[in-house]
């Protein structure tokens, strides 16, 4: 059974155009690259991840595929608990958090 967050993500995903989906997928891939860089000690990863989130928000795509962008940004920023808590709070405000969100919060 889909939860509220899951069903909203499915509906949002269905209304995303191919061009928008490409933007989102590219951003998610950049988050993964930033996470790899952060794990090697690159201090710029978190600020770049936050810029990616801002760009997705400006494009109106921040939650187009559910909480994935926030979850990945939280993993990139895991060294700064205040940033991770703020990102989690943004998810919780809209009831978007999921198991991966809790994991990112718990491991920060």
Buried (B, 14 or more C-beta within 10 A) or exposed (E): EEEEBEEBBEEBEEEBEEEBBEBBEEBBEBBEEBBEBBEEEEEEBBBBBBEBBEBBEEEEBBBBBBBBBBBBBBBBBBBBEEBBEEBBEBBEEEEBBBEBBEEBBEEB
